[in-house]
């Protein structure tokens, strides 16, 4: 069921229905983030903050140490940026380190790393070379290993896992020129032949990261439609395709603002024959596979973003201590000091969110679809601001490239390269705008499931009356609870954190009430009110970040010697997050959306074309 208005175009309606049919519709495990949007804070789901066992930590420590040594001795990220090539000896060495089989089981020749240890490795690589980080993450976060691990048959795993353990690279082919965030427009087809034993794939895929060097890829293609209740339903199916299969053409290598070393391109398929046994999950289940794979796959981006932010913190601290202007170190000037406070506190919150969601993925007893989306959105957004502020603190030397700085005998941190590389993180694996919509849809799910019978013309009058009665009973009990204050006991949690935990509880109820009000006010039209949805989502994201930061700080104070001052970081983050929450909740009702939309319509109608004068078009 989608939140669409009867007045929207039929094409958009069909796209929404198509996407809706692929999403997970049930919540089999608890979700801390989902409950936050509904006025309930279950601290037991995140307290105590999880930690690795000694054995797991040792395994991660050893691998990260080996990976760091190899990268330091063999890879020059600035040379990769300049030449656009990750050298063959580096690719070979990564293969020997089984960096392309980090999460593949040991019995299949892989390292068998947990999500936490895998993210520790990606966190490290991302702080050093963005292109290499994308090479590794595109391969095993969304490439063949992850969907195969989740949904592959024993035969598929037996065939392909050992290949990755030997260094074979994989990729994921979903996007097309006319099918980005709207997969209903996908035109690549897979036509059954030989009595259905094989399929012929025809079409073209765009922005296929690793596709130009991959040995095997996942290809999403349209298979014959199914008729459900007299209605034709488009089917998208996921196929494992070996890149040496006849009919595959590597048409173009794409060039980007950053990440110059990634092998991303356009791949054309012409009568590429693939056996039926290469289907993953099932015929027509491709989009569902993509969405479920991304739940875990997205967790690489928080780890990568946090690695980048920590590198920026290091650069800013070093430079702000060393650089003297107007008789004082620049870090002592208030304008720069405030930036340092933001960078340190928000890097801490990103760190907390990265490891909590990684542990949740390993735990497998919590539904992380919301948590993964929130972590991806929050960490990529703030890492971009942190990189931008780092360049600002470095000034002209931040804008100058590292090779030029080195030749002048200056500190040659490659801030401008990192800024170019980091920008893509707000786009890949779900843009920030798509994340807003995804989080909103999942957060509203409990309300929508109750109101659904009232929003469809297929419901009979008795069914509607029954639904109204059920809603009255539920909300009659639920709503008064949202008005009552919370009286939680926080036990031995640091007293400096407790006021912010109390705020999370009270603000969660306010958020839940506001979500309910907007649902009742707009009903089917709420889907189009993206400004309102974005503010509600942002408030929930900040609450999740506050809760996570408190849990993380509490653990560090008690368990990690020398990190007792982590509470200072948590407190500063919570104070700034609280101000953003208040602003978001206030602006749900008090905003300039109407005026902005009016101006936007006039822009599209060329009414302000005079503003484009005296420029070279």
N, C-alpha and C positions, 0 to 999 in steps of 0.2 A: 504494500500500500504506500503510495507516495503522497507528498504534501503538494499536490498540484491543483491549480484553479481550473475550472471548466472553460475559462476564457483563453487559456494559453494555447499555443499552436498544437495541432495534432502531432507534428513531428517531435516537439519537445516532450509532449505527453508520452509518446511511445518510447523515447529515450529514457525518461524517468522510470517508466514501467519495466523496461529492459534491465536497467541497473538494479532496480529494486528486486527483481526476480533472482539476481545472483548473490545478493547479500545474505549473510547469516541472519536468520530470523529468531533464533532462540539463544538464551543466555544459560548455558549449562553450569558455568562456574561464576563465582562472585567477581565483581569489578569495583574496586575502590572508586575509580573515577566516575563510573555510572551513578553510583550512590550519591556522590557529591552533588550532582545535578538535581537530585531528588530529595535533598535536605537531610541525608543521613551520612554520618561520618563513622565508618567502622575502623577505628584505629588498629584493631587486631590484624587487619590485612597488611599493614605496613610497619607495625611495631612488633617486636624489635626489628630494626633494619637488618636484612639478611646479610650474612657474611659467608665467604668461602671456607670450606673445610681446609685443614692444613695440607691435605693431599692435593686438593684442587688448586689451591693457591701455589703450591710448589710447582705443579705442572704448568700453570700459566706463567709463573716467574721464569722458569727455565726456557720456555718457548719465546717469550717476549725478549729475553736477554739474547738468545741466538739470532732472532730476527733483527734486533737493533744492531748487533755487531755486523751482520751481513750488509744491512743497508748503509751503515756508516762507511764501510770499507769498499762498497761496490757501486753505489748509486749516487749520482750528482743530480739532484732535482732541478737545478737551474739549467743544466745541460739538456735534460729532458724537455724543459719548457722551451728551450731555444731550438732544439732539433726536431721536436715532436716525436721522438722515439725512445722507448724504454729498451735499452740495449739487450741483445740476445743473451749475453752472459748473465745479466740480471734475471731475465725470464727463466733461464736454465737453473740458476741458483735458487730462485723462488720455488721452482718445481721440486728441486732436491730437498728443500726445507718443508715440502708438502704444504706450502702456503695456499695451494689450490684445492686442498683437501682438509682444511682445518676442522670442519664440522662433520666430515665423513667418518663413519665408524672405523675403529681400529681393525676390526675383522675384515674390512674391505680395503685396507691399506692406508686409511686416513689417520689423522691425529686424534679424532674423537673429542675435540674440544667442546666444552659447554658454551652456551651463548655468552656467558660472562667472560670466559677466557678468549673466545673469538673476538668479542668486542674490545678486550684489552689489547689484542694485537692490532685491530683496526684503528683504535684510538692512537696507538703508537705511530703507525704508518701515516695516518692523516696529519700528524703534527710535523711530518718530514716531507712528504711528497704527495700532493693531491692526486696526480695522475696514477700513481701506483696504488693508492688507496681505492680509487674507482675501479681500476683493473681487477683488484681482488674482491671488492664488494659486489660489483655487477656480476661477477662470476658466481659467487656463492651466497649472496643474499637474495637475488632474484633470478639468477641463472639456473642451469639445470640441477645442480646439487640440492637446492632447497625444496623445490616442488617434488623432486624425486624422493627426497628423504621423507616428505610428508605423505605423498600419495603414490609413489612408484610401486610397481609390482616387483616381486623378488627377482624375476628375470631381468627387468630393466636395471635394478640396482646392481645385480651381479655383473652385468655387461659394462655399465658406464662408471660406476664408482671407482674401480681400479684405474680407469683412464685418467681421472682427475688426480688420483694419487701419484700418477707419473708426470703430471704437469700439463695435461690437456686443459685448455681454457674453454669456457662456455659463455653463452649470452642468452638474452631474452628478447624475442621479437614480437612486440605488441603494437607499438605506435605506427600509424600510417599518416601520410600527408593530410588526409581528411578525417582521420580518426585518432584524436589525441585523448582527451578526457571523456569523449563520447564514443564508446566502443560499438554502439549500434551502427555507426557509419563504416565499420570495417568492411573492406572489399576483397581482401585476400581470401581465396576460396580453396577448399580441399574437397575434391570431387571423388566419390567412391568409384573404383574400377575393379575389374577381376572379381566380380561378384561380392564386392565389399571387403575383399581381403587387403586391398591397397587403396591409397588415396593419391590423387595428383594435386599438388599445391601450385597455385598460380597467383601472383600478386607481387606487391612491393612493400617492404618495411623500411621505416625511417628511424634514425637515431638509435640504431641497434648497437649499444656499447659492447665492445669486445667482438662484435660480429665479424670484423675484417680479419681477425686472427684466431677466431674460435674454431675448435674441432667439432663441436656439437652445440646446437642451440635449441631453445624451445620456441616454436612458432605457433602463434594464435591464428586460426583460420576459420572461415565460415563453412560449416558443413550443412548438408540438406536440412531445411526447416522441418519442424514438427508441427503437427496440427493438434492444438489443445483446445477443447470445447469449441471447435469450429473456427478457431483463430490460428493463423500461421505465426509461429514463434521462431525467431531467428536463433540459430545454434552456433555457438563459438566453441571450438575444440582446440585443446593444446596437444601439439605433436613434438616429439623429440626428432630432430632432423640432423643428420650427420652432414657436415659441410663439404665433404667430398662427393656427395650425391650429384649425379649429372643434372644440369638445369639450373644450378645456382650461380648467379652472377653478382659479384661485388661491384656495384655501380659507381659509388662515390664515397670518399672519406670526408666527413663533415669537419669543418674547422670552427673553433669556438673562441670566445673571449678569454677563457682560461682552460685549464686542463689540457694543455697542448699535446700531452703524451697519450691521450686515450685514443683507442682505435674504434671510433664511432662512425657509422656510415649507413648508406642506403644499400639494401640487399634485394635483388629481384629473383623471383622464383618462376620458372617456366616449365610446367609439366614435371615437377619434382616428385618422384614416386616415393612414398613413405608407407611402410606396412602398418596395418591396423594395430599391431602390438606396440607401436610406438606412441599410441595415445596415452596421455597421463590423466588419471582420475576417471575419465569417461567421456563419451561423445556428448557434446553440448554442455560440458562442465568447465570449459576453459576460463570463462570470466570468473566463475566462483573460485577456481584454482588460483587465478591471479590475485584476487582480493585476499584470499586466505594466506597465500604466500607472502604478500606484502605486510600482513600483520606482524610477522617476525622479521621480514626483510627490512622493514623501515627502521628497525632498532640499530642498524649499522650507522645511520646518519646522526643520531644523538651522540654515539661514541666518537664518530669522526669530528663532529662539531665541537665537542668538548676537548678533544685533543688539540684542535686549532685554537680554541679559546685559551687553553693553558699555555700554549706556545706564545700567544699574544701577551698574556699576563707576564711571562718571563721577559719578553722584549720590552714591555712598558716599564717594568720594574728596573731593569738594567739601564735603560735610556733615561728614565726620570731621575735616577740616582746620579748618573754620570753627567748629564747635560746641565750646565749652569747658565741661567739667563737672569739679568737684572739683580745680580748679587746673590742668587739662591738657586738651589737645585730645582728644576722645573716641577718635580713631584711635590715640592713644598708650596707652589702657587696653587691657590684654591681651585682655579678652573681645571687644572690637570689632576689635582688630588681627587676632585669629585668624579672624574672619569675613572681613576684608579679604583675608587670605591665601588663604582658600578661594575667594572670589569671583574674584580675579585669576587664580589658577592653573587653576581649572576653566573660566573663560571662555577662557583660552588653549587648553585641550584641545578645547573646543567649536569654537573657530576653526579649529584644525588639522583636526578631523574634517570640518567643513563644506566646507573648500576641497579636501581630499583627495578626498572622495566626489564633489564637483562635477567635479573634473578627471577622475576615473574615468568619470563619465557621458559627458563629452565624448570621452574616449579611445576608447570603444566596443570596447576590446580586453580588458576585464576584466568578469567577471560581478559586478554590484553588488547583487544582490538581498539578500545578507546585510549588506553594508556600508551600504546605504541604510536597512535596518531598524534596524541598530545605531545609526547616526547619529541617526535619528529618536528612538529610545528614549532614548539617552544625553543628547542635547542638550535635549530637552523636559523630561526629569526634572531635570537640574541647573539649567536656567534657572528652573524653578519654585522650587527651593530658593533660588536667588540672589535672585529677586524677593522672596520671603518674608523673607530675611535683610536685604534692603535696607529693607523696611518696618520691620523690627525696629530697625535702626540709626537710622532716622529717628524711631522712637518714635511719640508721639501725632501728630506732624506727618506721619508716613507714613500714618496711618489717616485723617487729615482730608483731604477732597478739595481739589483745587488751587484751585477758585474761592473756597472759604472761606479758604484760606491767602492767596490774592492780596488779598482784601478786607481781611485783617488786616495786610497789608504784610510777609508772611513769604515765604521761598523757597517757590515753589509747584510743585515737581516733582510730577507726577501719579502718585505711586507707587501709590496705592490703585486707580486706574484700570488701570494696567499690570498689577497683580496680578490684577484681575478678568478682564482680557483674556487674560492668559497661561495661565490654568488650563486652558483648552480644549485647549491643545496636547498634553496628555497623553492626550487622547481622540480627536481627529480623525485621520483617515487611519490608523487602527489604534491602539487603546488600548494603553497600556503592557503590559497583561496579554496582549493579542493579540500584541503584538510579542515577548513572551517565548516564546509558543507557536510563532510563525512562525520565530523565530531557532532555537529548539530543533529544530524539524522539519527545517529546511534544514541545520543543523549536523550532525544525526544521519544525513543522507541516505546518505553512503558506507557507514556501518555497516548501515543498514536494507536497502540494496540487496543486501548479502551475506547477511543473515539472513532475508530475505523468504521464500525457499523453505521454511524451517523453521517459519514462522508461519502458513502457510495449509494447510487440509485438502485442497486440490486437488493438492498435490505428491505424486507417486508415490514409493515407497520408493527406487528407483534414483536419482531426481532428488534426493531428500534426502541420500542417501549421497554423491552427487557434490558437493552444496552443502557438506556437512560437510568433505569432503576439500579443497575449494577454500578454505574458511574457515581450515582448519588450516594450509594452506600460506601463506596471506596473513598471518594473525596470528602464525604462527610466525616470520616474518621481521620483521613490523612491531613486535610487542611488545618484543623485546629492544632495538630502537632507542629506544623510549620510556624505557628505563632507563639508557641511556648519556648521559653529560654532553655538552654541546655545546661545540665549540671553534671558534667563528667569529672571523674577523678583521674588525675594523670600520674598518680603514684610517685615513683622516684625520678621522673623526667625532670631535667634541669629547669629550675624555676624561671629562668629567663626565656625559655621557649613556651611555657604554658600559656601566657596571654595570647600568643599567636595561634596556638592550637584552639583556644577558646574562640578566637575570631573566626577561624576556619569553620567551626561548627555553626556559629550564628549566621555568618555570611552564606553558608551553604543553604540554610533555610530561606534566606532572603532570595537567593538565586532561584531556588525551587519555586517559590511563590511567583517570581517574575516570569519564569518559564511557563507556569500554569496560566498566568494572566494573558500572556501573549498567545498561547494556544487557544484560549477561549475567545480572545478578541479577533484573531485573524483566521483561525481554523485552517481551511485549505489554502488560503492566501499566504500563510506564514512562509512557505517555501520561497516566495518571491521577495520577502522582506529580509534580504541578506544583511543589510546594515544592522538590523535588530539581532538577527541570529549571530552575527560575528561578535557583537558586544556580549551576548550571553555566553558564547563559547569562550571568549577571552577571559571573562570573569571566572569561569570554571577551570580553565587552564591555569590561571594564577593561583587559585585555591589548591589545585593539585600540586603545583610547584611549592607552595608554602608548606603544605603537609609533608611533602617529600623532604624538603630541606630540614624541617624540624626533626624528622625521624633519622635522617643521616647525621645531623649534628649530635643528636643524643647518643647514637652508636659510637661516633668518633671520640666523644668526651669520655665514654666509659671503657672503650676497647683499644683505642689507638694512642699510645703514649706520644706526647708532643703535639697532639692535635686538639688540645682542650680549647684553644682559641677559635675553633670552628664555629662555636656559638656566635661569635662576633659577626661572622659572615652570614649565618642564618638569620640573625636578628636584622641586619641591614637589608638583606634581601626581602624579608617578610614586611618590613616597613614600606619599602618601595612598591612591593606587590600589592599591599593593602591599599595604597593610594590609587593604583591602577584599577583595582576591583571597584572601589567606590566610584571612580569616574565612569567606568563601564556600566555599572548598574544605574547610575543617574542618567546617563545618556541614552539608555534604552527608550525612555519616554521624552527626554529633552535633548533634541539633536537638530541638525540642519539637513537631514536627509532629503526632505521635500525640496528644499531650495537647490541642493546639489543635483538631484535628479532632473529638475527643471532646466538647469544650466546644461546638463549633459545632453538632454534632448535637443537643445538649441545648437550645441556644438555639432551633433550628428546631422542636424538640418542645415548646417553651414551658415547659421545666423551670426556666428562670430568669426567668419572667415577673414574679416578685416584685421583680426589679431595676428594673422599669418603674413602680414605685409612686410616688405623690405627685408626679406630673407632670400637666400638662394635655395630654391626648391629642386 
